[in-house]
Amino acid sequence: MILNNIPLVDWGMGTALIAVFGVVCVIMILVVLNLMKSDKKK
């Protein structure tokens, strides 16, 4: 009965971490695409 009162998931922190992870992934993809476009072949 004690376990019913303990929140096992912190949805606020979880969604914040997922949002930060998503933003970091998008930024990394944009950086890689920018490097691919600016690559000058000789």
N, C-alpha and C positions, 0 to 999 in steps of 0.2 A: 504493500500500500504506500510505502514511502516513495517508491520509484515513480508513482503517478504524479507526484508534485514537482519532480525535477524535470525541467525542460531539457530535452536531449538535443534539440536543434535550435541554434540561434539564427533565425531567418534573416535578420537585419545584417549581421556580419557576413553571413554566407552570400547574400546577394551582392553586398559591397565587394567582397573578394572576387566573385565571378565577374562583376562589372569591370573591376580593375584589370583582371586577367584578360578579358576581352579587349579592352582598350590597348593594353600592351601588345597583344597579338596583332591587332590591326596596325599599330604603329610599326611593328617589326616587318609586316608584310609590305607596307608602303615603302619602308627604307630599302628592302630587298628589290622591289620593283624599280625604285628610283636608281639604285646602283646598276641594275640590268639595263635600263634605258640609257644611262650616261656612260656605259662602257664603250670606249672607242677602240675599235679593232684596227690594228695597223697592217 
